[in-house]
């Protein structure tokens, strides 16, 4: 059973995705806190900015 998202959570997700376009680890930090996904995103961002952005958007969209 899928959980229906309300407009407020959709707007919040959109703002986090926009934030992730500029600073991917910050978007992940806001979404999941300090966890393994945050550290994975830092490593991906160091290796290349685009992988960090893709990972951040994936994390935000999947939650």
N, C-alpha and C positions, 0 to 999 in steps of 0.2 A: 504494500500500500504506500503510495507516494504521499509525501507531506506537501500540502499546498502552501506556496509561499505567498505572503501578503505583499502589497506594494512597497511597504517600508523596507522589507528585507531585500527586495529587488533593487531598490534605490541604493541601499547600503552596499550590496554586491557590486553595483555599477561604479560607485565611488571607490571601492577597494580595487577594482580592476583598473580604473584610471590611475590610481595611486601606484599600482604595480607597473604601469607602463613607464613610470619615471624612476621608481625605486622598488624593484621586485621583492627584495627581502622585507621591506617595510609592509608591503601588502600582505605577505604571508604571515608576518608577525602579528598584524592586526587580526587576521582570520584565525590562526591556530595557536598563537602565543609561541613561547620558546619551546620548540619540540624538534623532532628529527627533521620535519619538513622545512623548518626555518633554516637549519644548518645545511641541508641539502641545497636549498635555494641559494644560500650564500656561496657555496662551492660552484654551483652552476653559473651564477652571475660572474664570479671571478674568471671562470673558463671562457665565458662569452655572454654578452648581455642578453642576446636573444633567447638562449636556453633558459636563463633565469626568468625572463618574462613569460615564456610559454609555461614553465612549471608553476609560476605564481597564478596565472590565469586558470590553469587546470585545478589547482588546489582550491581557489575561490569558487569556481563554478561547480566543483564536485561536492561541495558541502552545503 
